[in-house]
Structures are given as structure tokens and as C-alpha cells.
Amino acid sequence: MEGKYGHLLVEDMGDVCTVVINRPGDRNSMNSEMMRELIDLIVKMERADKRALIFTGAGETYFIGGADGIEMMQCDADGARRFSQRIQDLFNRMEASPLILVAAINGLCFGGGFEFAMACDVRIASTDSRIGLPEVKVGLIPGGGGTQRLPRLVGEGKAMEMILSGNLYKGSDALQMGLAHRVVKTQDLLKEAHEFLKPILLRPQYALSLAKHAIYASRGQSLESGLEVEKEQFGLCFEQNFFPDLMRRQIKEGLLQTTAEISQLTGGNKR
């Protein structure tokens, strides 16, 4: 794999790469250097025509244990705003990526770690995971998009409870609340992530990317604006040959009836 990273371990598995967040001496926490590495990795993987990235944490205890407290404690108010902007820029870049991003949450996943997971497209948690935004317990609020993305996942009322209490939630609770898509035993986590992706990656990549873009475009916009984005992305699908080629092949193989055949069967009546 091209490129060496100080805090990321990358395993190339063809269309899919597994990325291990590797800062075991500091809870796999996110610092500015790791943020730069993650953006660099995403750009490289897009240029290499990869299709998906699976993120997990080194060791058995932490997925990502928040942002780097040592770095943050040295910030004044302006420095804190810049730090918040860096982490928000990373998560926005993750959402904007055409790659499918999967968070395989293998342990404690809180603060910036959970904000990272929310910026992924799919979250698969282990039964041993603990998930939440406990920033108020240390006199902070979420600064990496947590106050914005969490209400969109669980609703404003539940997000308010989660953020004001600072509680962490078990994997099974996360599934019921809509924070995770699936929950499995820790030893099955990466296997499940790959199994989850298998049927998805049978679909053309451009369609997955356009669908992802259209879904995220609904945030903070009116229904009309979101529908406009959907219409544009739908149109872009027809710049590819996949759909018309599929239809022609199905008609040729007798799997799809033509309009003329349907008209004959219905006697030319339209409903």
C-alpha cells in the first residue's frame, strides 16, 4: 500500500481496505496529525479506485477514545475553534467521499470517536462497545459535529438527553436507538463488516456514490432543495451505460417485457 502513516495501519484487500486507528498509548484518540493522515488516506484510496474503507481500532479496549486531550488542553478559545474546524473538515470530507465508509466499532467509542463513526456511512458495533458523547462531564460540548449529526440520527429529544447526560450506551442499546446498523460479537466484527459490504459492492460504484451524495444533501435543506439534488444525481446515472445495457440484456433474455408486449397483453388499455 502506497504511503506510510504514523497512526494508521492499512490492509489492502482489493476493492476494500481495512484501516486500523493505531494510537494504543493514548486510547486511539484523534490528534491533528491523525486527521491529516486520514484525509491523505481517503484521497489516495479514491485515486486508487477503491470502493470501501472499514475503520476499526487497535487493541481490544478502544475504537477511538475521543479527541486528543493533551492537544486540546493547550488551546485557548481561538485555538479550540481551529481544532474544532479541523475535525469538522475531516468528517465533512468523509461524508463527501464517493467511498463507502464503515465504522467497525470494537470498544469504547466516545466524543470525537463517536463523531467519527457518525461521519461514516455504516456503523457496525460489537456487543462489548460503549458509545456516546460524554463531553459535558469534562466541561466541554461536542466539537466535531456531534450536536448536529446526532439529532439527525436519533431525533432532537434523544440527542438532547444523550449529550446533556453524557452517558455511554451498550452496543445492543445503540442498535435499538439507531446509532448502529448491526451489533455482533467482537470476534465477528470485521467479518460482519465485509459480509455487510458484499451485496452492496455488487452494485455499480457510481450509483452508490450518487445515492450517498443525495442522502446527505437532505441535511439542513428544504424538501424541495433535497429533491432538486436527487433529480440532478438521478440524471447523472444516465451518463453511464449500466442501466440501459442491463435493460437490453434482460429484454433479450426474456426477463423483461417490452412496452409493446405489455400493450398486447393488456389489450392496449392504460391504467
C-alpha positions as CSV (number, residue, x, y, z in Angstrom):
1,M,0.0,0.0,0.0
2,E,1.4,3.4,-1.0
3,G,2.2,5.7,1.9
4,K,3.3,5.1,5.5
5,Y,1.3,6.5,8.3
6,G,2.2,7.1,11.9
7,H,-1.2,6.4,13.4
8,L,-3.0,4.2,10.7
9,L,-2.4,0.6,9.7
10,V,-3.8,-0.1,6.3
11,E,-4.5,-3.5,4.9
12,D,-5.3,-3.6,1.1
13,M,-7.9,-6.3,0.3
14,G,-8.7,-5.3,-3.2
15,D,-11.8,-3.2,-3.5
16,V,-11.9,-2.8,0.2
17,C,-9.2,-1.6,2.6
18,T,-9.2,-2.2,6.4
19,V,-7.8,0.8,8.3
20,V,-6.8,0.4,12.0
21,I,-6.7,3.5,14.1
22,N,-3.4,2.9,15.9
23,R,-2.6,5.1,18.9
24,P,-2.8,2.5,21.6
25,G,-0.8,4.6,24.1
26,D,-3.5,7.3,24.1
27,R,-6.8,5.5,23.7
28,N,-6.6,5.6,19.9
29,S,-7.5,9.3,20.3
30,M,-7.5,11.7,17.4
31,N,-5.0,14.4,17.1
32,S,-4.3,16.9,14.3
33,E,-1.6,14.7,12.8
34,M,-4.0,11.7,12.6
35,M,-6.7,14.0,11.0
36,R,-4.2,14.9,8.3
37,E,-3.3,11.3,7.7
38,L,-6.9,10.3,7.4
39,I,-7.6,12.9,4.7
40,D,-4.5,11.9,2.9
41,L,-5.5,8.2,3.0
42,I,-9.0,8.9,1.8
43,V,-7.7,10.9,-1.2
44,K,-5.2,8.2,-2.1
45,M,-7.9,5.5,-1.9
46,E,-10.2,7.5,-4.1
47,R,-7.4,7.9,-6.7
48,A,-6.7,4.2,-6.5
49,D,-10.4,3.4,-7.3
50,K,-11.0,1.6,-4.1
51,R,-14.7,1.2,-3.2
52,A,-14.9,1.0,0.6
53,L,-12.9,1.5,3.8
54,I,-13.5,-0.3,7.0
55,F,-12.2,1.5,10.1
56,T,-11.6,-0.2,13.4
57,G,-9.4,0.5,16.5
58,A,-6.1,-1.1,17.6
59,G,-6.4,-3.4,20.6
60,E,-9.5,-4.6,22.4
61,T,-10.5,-1.7,24.5
62,Y,-10.9,1.4,22.2
63,F,-12.3,2.1,18.8
64,I,-11.5,5.8,19.1
65,G,-11.4,7.3,22.6
66,G,-12.3,10.8,21.7
67,A,-10.0,13.6,20.6
68,D,-6.5,14.1,22.0
69,G,-7.0,15.7,25.4
70,I,-3.3,16.7,25.7
71,E,-3.5,18.7,22.5
72,M,-6.8,20.3,23.4
73,M,-5.8,21.3,26.9
74,Q,-3.2,23.6,25.3
75,C,-5.8,25.5,23.3
76,D,-7.2,28.9,24.1
77,A,-10.7,29.8,22.8
78,D,-9.4,30.6,19.3
79,G,-7.2,27.5,19.2
80,A,-10.2,25.4,20.2
81,R,-12.2,26.9,17.4
82,R,-9.4,26.0,14.9
83,F,-9.2,22.4,16.4
84,S,-13.0,22.1,16.0
85,Q,-12.7,23.3,12.4
86,R,-10.0,20.7,11.6
87,I,-12.0,17.8,12.9
88,Q,-15.2,19.1,11.3
89,D,-13.4,19.4,8.0
90,L,-12.2,15.8,8.3
91,F,-15.7,14.5,8.9
92,N,-17.2,16.6,6.2
93,R,-14.6,15.2,3.8
94,M,-15.5,11.7,4.9
95,E,-19.2,12.3,4.0
96,A,-18.3,13.9,0.7
97,S,-16.1,10.9,-0.3
98,P,-17.5,8.6,-3.0
99,L,-16.1,5.6,-1.0
100,I,-18.4,3.7,1.3
101,L,-17.1,4.1,4.8
102,V,-17.8,1.6,7.6
103,A,-17.1,2.0,11.3
104,A,-16.4,-1.3,12.9
105,I,-16.7,-0.2,16.5
106,N,-14.7,-2.6,18.6
107,G,-14.7,-1.0,22.1
108,L,-15.1,2.4,23.7
109,C,-16.3,4.9,21.1
110,F,-17.0,8.3,22.6
111,G,-16.6,12.0,22.0
112,G,-14.6,12.6,18.7
113,G,-14.6,8.8,18.2
114,F,-18.4,8.6,18.0
115,E,-18.4,11.8,15.9
116,F,-16.0,9.9,13.6
117,A,-18.4,6.9,13.5
118,M,-21.4,9.2,12.7
119,A,-19.4,10.6,9.7
120,C,-19.1,7.0,8.4
121,D,-21.9,5.7,6.2
122,V,-22.4,2.4,8.1
123,R,-21.8,1.6,11.8
124,I,-21.4,-2.0,13.0
125,A,-20.8,-2.3,16.7
126,S,-19.5,-5.1,18.9
127,T,-21.5,-6.3,21.9
128,D,-18.7,-5.0,24.0
129,S,-18.8,-1.5,22.6
130,R,-19.8,1.6,24.6
131,I,-20.9,4.6,22.6
132,G,-21.8,8.2,23.4
133,L,-20.9,11.9,23.7
134,P,-19.6,12.5,27.3
135,E,-18.0,15.9,26.7
136,V,-20.2,17.7,29.3
137,K,-18.6,15.6,32.0
138,V,-15.3,17.3,31.4
139,G,-16.7,20.8,30.9
140,L,-16.9,20.7,27.1
141,I,-19.5,20.1,24.4
142,P,-19.1,18.0,21.2
143,G,-17.0,20.0,18.7
144,G,-16.7,17.6,15.8
145,G,-20.3,17.7,14.6
146,G,-21.9,15.7,17.4
147,T,-24.6,18.4,18.2
148,Q,-25.6,18.4,14.5
149,R,-25.3,14.8,13.3
150,L,-26.7,13.0,16.4
151,P,-30.1,14.7,16.2
152,R,-30.4,13.6,12.6
153,L,-29.8,10.0,13.7
154,V,-32.0,9.7,16.8
155,G,-34.1,12.9,16.9
156,E,-33.6,16.1,18.8
157,G,-35.2,14.9,22.1
158,K,-33.0,11.7,22.4
159,A,-29.9,13.6,21.2
160,M,-30.5,16.3,23.9
161,E,-30.8,13.5,26.6
162,M,-27.6,11.8,25.3
163,I,-25.5,15.0,25.2
164,L,-26.7,16.5,28.4
165,S,-26.3,13.3,30.4
166,G,-23.0,12.3,28.8
167,N,-24.0,8.7,29.2
168,L,-22.4,5.8,27.2
169,Y,-24.6,3.2,25.6
170,K,-24.0,-0.5,25.1
171,G,-23.9,-1.9,21.5
172,S,-27.4,-3.5,21.9
173,D,-28.9,-0.1,23.0
174,A,-27.1,1.6,20.2
175,L,-28.8,-0.7,17.7
176,Q,-32.3,0.0,19.1
177,M,-31.6,3.7,19.1
178,G,-30.4,3.8,15.5
179,L,-26.8,4.6,16.4
180,A,-25.6,1.3,14.8
181,H,-26.8,-0.7,11.9
182,R,-25.8,-4.1,13.3
183,V,-24.3,-5.5,16.5
184,V,-22.3,-8.6,16.6
185,K,-19.8,-10.4,18.9
186,T,-16.4,-8.8,19.0
187,Q,-14.6,-11.7,17.3
188,D,-17.1,-11.5,14.4
189,L,-16.9,-7.7,13.9
190,L,-14.6,-7.4,10.8
191,K,-16.1,-10.5,9.2
192,E,-19.6,-8.9,9.6
193,A,-18.3,-5.6,8.1
194,H,-17.1,-7.4,5.0
195,E,-20.3,-9.5,4.8
196,F,-22.3,-6.3,5.0
197,L,-20.4,-4.8,2.1
198,K,-20.5,-7.9,-0.2
199,P,-24.0,-7.4,-1.6
200,I,-23.6,-3.6,-1.7
201,L,-20.4,-3.7,-3.7
202,L,-22.2,-5.8,-6.4
203,R,-23.8,-2.5,-7.4
204,P,-22.1,0.0,-9.7
205,Q,-19.9,2.3,-7.7
206,Y,-21.2,5.5,-9.4
207,A,-24.8,4.6,-8.3
208,L,-23.6,4.1,-4.7
209,S,-21.7,7.4,-4.7
210,L,-24.6,9.4,-6.2
211,A,-27.1,7.9,-3.7
212,K,-24.8,8.7,-0.8
213,H,-24.5,12.3,-2.1
214,A,-28.2,12.7,-2.5
215,I,-29.0,11.3,1.0
216,Y,-26.5,13.7,2.8
217,A,-27.8,16.6,0.7
218,S,-31.1,16.5,2.6
219,R,-29.4,17.8,5.7
220,G,-30.3,21.4,6.5
221,Q,-32.3,21.8,3.3
222,S,-35.9,22.0,2.5
223,L,-37.6,19.0,0.9
224,E,-37.7,21.0,-2.4
225,S,-33.9,21.6,-2.3
226,G,-33.2,17.9,-1.5
227,L,-35.4,16.8,-4.3
228,E,-33.5,19.1,-6.7
229,V,-30.3,17.4,-5.7
230,E,-31.8,14.0,-6.1
231,K,-33.0,14.9,-9.6
232,E,-29.5,16.0,-10.6
233,Q,-27.9,12.9,-9.2
234,F,-30.5,10.7,-10.9
235,G,-29.7,12.4,-14.2
236,L,-26.0,11.7,-13.7
237,C,-26.8,8.0,-13.6
238,F,-27.8,8.2,-17.3
239,E,-24.3,9.3,-18.2
240,Q,-23.3,5.7,-17.6
241,N,-24.3,2.7,-19.8
242,F,-25.0,0.3,-16.9
243,F,-28.8,0.7,-16.8
244,P,-29.7,0.7,-20.5
245,D,-27.3,-2.2,-21.1
246,L,-29.0,-4.1,-18.2
247,M,-32.4,-3.5,-19.7
248,R,-31.4,-4.6,-23.2
249,R,-29.9,-7.7,-21.8
250,Q,-33.0,-8.6,-19.8
251,I,-35.2,-8.0,-22.8
252,K,-33.0,-10.2,-24.9
253,E,-33.0,-12.9,-22.3
254,G,-36.8,-12.7,-21.9
255,L,-36.6,-11.5,-18.3
256,L,-38.3,-8.2,-19.1
257,Q,-41.3,-7.5,-21.2
258,T,-41.2,-4.6,-23.7
259,T,-43.8,-1.9,-23.8
260,A,-45.3,-3.4,-26.9
261,E,-45.6,-6.8,-25.3
262,I,-47.3,-5.3,-22.2
263,S,-49.7,-3.4,-24.5
264,Q,-50.6,-6.6,-26.3
265,L,-51.2,-8.4,-23.0
266,T,-53.5,-5.6,-21.7
267,G,-55.3,-5.1,-25.0
268,G,-53.7,-1.6,-25.3
269,N,-55.5,-0.4,-22.2
270,K,-53.7,2.1,-20.0
271,R,-54.2,2.4,-16.3
